[in-house]
Amino acid sequence: MRIRPKRLQPGDTIGIIAPSSPPNQESLERSLTFLEQLGLKWKFGKHINNTYGYLAGTDDERLQDMEDMFADPSINGIICAGGGYGSARFTDRLDLQLIRENPKIFWGFSDITFLHTAMGLYSNLVTFHGPMLASCVGKDTFHELSAKMFMQLFEPMELHYTEDISPLGTVSGDVAQGEIVGGNLSLLADTMGTKFEVETKGKLLFIEDVGEEPYRVDGMLNQLRMAGSFSDAAGIIIGDFSEIELKKTKNSLTMDEVFDHYFGDIGKPAVKGFKIGHCEPHFAIPLGVEAKLDGNKKTLTILPGVE
């Protein structure tokens, strides 16, 4: 059983960090109004404004901000400003025992997937795959449902995803239960062969990505297939695969054909179309909690992520 972090209370303080690429500072500033509406205070990481090429500061600076927020008893939860690239560069130096001993809400997605996976494996912590401050919350496109998903941090609530939210497609029928693991497919592929390789045995594997052509998704899925990630898994949750632009070739399989190839006869539930990922609305979910995927009824039920 993973450690579920304590729920937030109005008046609590959120730590804001940028573990990957530099966030858009204007969008980050705009997002603070939303935190105010939730009744939260905030504290920026020391290096939130830093830039080092395509990174939000050096590896040491981004690592320090993350560890400082977990070690600081005045911080009740951590929300990432944005993703991009770079969190994996320092993950092997991250004090995962410190995080285990100071469990608190950790929220982000995209490049943050590498950190989610590491914390799930070695800190035994339930973390949250959800929209980030600069890249989502501070934009005009931020959806009402995306905003509503933050309420799961204040009260333990079971999440129910049905076709009332978005059309879903059964790639493979059947019903399965297990812990949800996963996130951004590119980052999950990056974990392969490292000590942070995603552990899927008996679990519901969630995948999403953005801006990847079908042949690229095909290659990453094939890598996970050959590593045994799919045969070990209890079921597959296919999130949003957006901004698909064919650059290399006009003759392409569709994304649906790729999913059918890998999951059509997998013998366990696989459902596509969940608005979880680089999309609006973005249905935020806890990672590391028990869930039930019904490929016949096309429903996903997830237990609470906080206590």
N, C-alpha and C positions, 0 to 999 in steps of 0.2 A: 504494500500500500504506500503510495507516494505521499509526501508531506504536502498538505494543502495550506497555502498561506492564509493568514488572518484577513478577514474582510476589512474593507475600508470603512471609516466613519467620517461624516462631515467634519471638516476642520483638520483632517490628516494632511500630511505633506508628501507630495510626489517628487521623486528624484527624476530629473530629465537628463538623459545622456545620448550621445551620438557614437555608437560603437563601430560605425561603418564609414559612410561617406558624409561630407559636410551637408547639413540640412539647410534648406532655404530659410534664411533668418526671418524674412518678412512673414512667411507662412507659419513659422514656429511662434512668432509673436502673436499672430492672430489666433492661434490655437489655445492660448492661455485663457481667453474669454470662456471657452468651453469648460476648462478645469474650474474656473470660478463658478460657473453655473452648477457644477457638480458639488460645490462647497469645499473644494480642495485648495490647499496652498501648494507651492512648488519651490523647488530649489534646483538650480542648474548645476551640472557638472562643471568643474573648474575649466575644462578645456572645450566646452560646447561651441565656442566660436573659432576654434583652431582649424587650420587647413594645412594639410601636408599632401600636395598633389591631389589625387582622387580620394584621399582619406581625411577624416575629421580629426586631424592631429596625428602624431606619431603613435605607433603601437603602444609604447609605454604610457602615453597620455590617455589614450582611450581605455586601456586596461586599468589604469589608476582610477579614472572616473567611475568605472563599473564596480570595482572593489570598494571604493570609498562609499558608494551609495548603499551597498549591502552591509557594510560595517557600521554605518551611521545609525544609531538608534532612533534619531528623530525622523528618519525617512520610513514611511509606511508602505511604499510601493514604488516601482520604477517603470516609467514609460519611455520607450525609445523615441527620439525625435524623427528618425528616418532610417532607411536601409541603404542600399547601394552595393558597396563592396568593402570587405576588410575585417569583419569580425573574426573570421577563422585564423587571421594572422597572429592573434594573441591568445586564442582559446587554449592552447597547450600550456600556457603560463598562468591561466586564470586560476585563482585559489577557489576551487570548487568545494573544498571543505568549509571555507569561510561562508560560502553561500548556504551550504547545508545547515550550518550552525546558526545562521541568521535568515531564516526563510521569510521571504516577503514577495508580494506580487511583482512579477516581471512580465512586461507586455510589449509585443512588437511582432514583426513578421518579415518576410522576404529574406534579406541577408542575415537577419537575426535567427533564422532557422538553425544555423550552426551552433549558436549559443543555447537555444532551446534543447537541441539534441544532447549537447554536452551536460547541461544541468539535469536533464532527465536521467542520464546514465550515471552520473557521479555525485550529484547533489540531491538526488531523489525528490526533486521539487516539481510540483505542478506549476507550469508556466502558461502564458496566454498568447495565442496567435490572434492578433487584432490590429486595427488601424492605428497608425502612428501619428504623432502630432504635426510635424511639418509636412510630411508627404501625403497626409489624408485629412486630418481634423481641421487644419488651417486653410483648406481650400474651399472654394465655392461649391464644389461637387459633393462635399461631405453629406451623406444621406441620413435621414431621420432614423432609419433602422440601425445604421452603423453607430449612431450616437446612443441609441437605446441599449446597445450591447454592453456598454460600460457599466450598466446597472448590476450586472452579475458580479461585480467587484464589491458591491455594498451589501449583498444579501445572497446566501447560498440558493441558487435556483437551477432547476433542471431545464436544459435547453431542448426544444423540439423543433426540428427542421422538417417541413413538409412542402408539398408543391404549392401551398399558399404563399410561400416566399419566392420561389422560382420554379420553372419547369425542370423536372429531373428525368433522367433516363436510366433504365436498368440495362447495364452491360452484361451482368450475370446475376441471376436470382439467388435465393437462399437468404438466411438470416444468421448473423453472427454477433457476438459480444466480445469486447476486449478493450484494453486501454487504447486511447488515440495517441499515435505518434506521427511525426512527419512535419510537413511544411513545404517550403519551396523546393521543387524537384532538382533544380541545378545545384542547390546547396546540399541536398541529400546525396546526390551523386558525388559531390566533393568529399563527403564523409567516408566514402567507400575505401577500405584498406587502411584507415586510420583508427586510432583508439576511440574515436568518436563516431564510428560507423553506426548508423541507425539500427536499433534492435527491433525487429518486427515480429518475433516469434509469439504467436497467439494474440497479436495486436491488430487494431484497425489502422491501416496505413493511409494517411491523408497526403495528397499531392496537389500542388498548384504551381503555375508559373506565368511569366509575362514576356511577351516579345520574342518567343521562341518558335521557329518554324517546325512543322510536323516532323521533318527528318531529324532535327535536333532533339525533340522530345522522344522520338523513337530510339535514338542512341542512348539517351539517359535511362529510359525504361529498360532497354536491353541490358544495360550495365547492372541495374538492380535485379533484373530477372536472373542473370547469370550468377549474381552473388547470393541468390536464394531468398531475397527479400520478399518476393511474392509468394513463393511456395510456403514460407514460414508464416505469413500473415494470416489473420482470421478473415479479413475483408479489406476492400479498397474503397476509399472515399476520394472521388475525383472533384477537386475544386475548380476554380476559375482559371482558364487558359486564355488570356486576353492579348490583344494587339498582335495577332498573327498576321505577319506580312511576308508573302513569298518573295524572297530576294534572290535565292540561288537558282531556282528552277520554277518554271510554270507548271511542269508536270509533277504534281505532288499528290500524295495520299492526303486525305482530310485528317484532321485531328481525331474525329470519330472513328475512322478506319484504323488509326494507330491504336486507339484505346481498345477497339474490338479485337485487334490482333493479340494484344497482351492479356486482356481480361475477359474476352468473350466466352472462353471455355475453361475458366480458371477453377470452377467448382466451388466457388465461395462468392459471397455478395460483392458486387462492384457497381457503384452507382455514380453517375456523372451529373454535372450541372449545378453543384452547390456554389452559391455566391460567397465563397470563402477565398480570399486572395487579393490580387491587384484589381479590385472592382468596387463599384458602388451599386447597391449597398454591400458592405463587407460584414458578414456574419461572424463575429469573433467567437472563438472556441478555446476552452482550456485544453492543454496537452498533458497527458499523463493520467487522465481520469477514465473511468469505465464508461463505455458507450455501447449502444446497440444499433446496428445497421440492418435495415430490412430491405433487401433488394426487390422483394415482391411488392410490398406496399410503398416503396420509395420513401422511407422515413429514416431519420437519424435522431436518436435520443441520447443526450449527454448529461451525465451527473454533474453536480456543482463543482466549481474549481476552488472555491474559498470555504473556510470554516467560520 
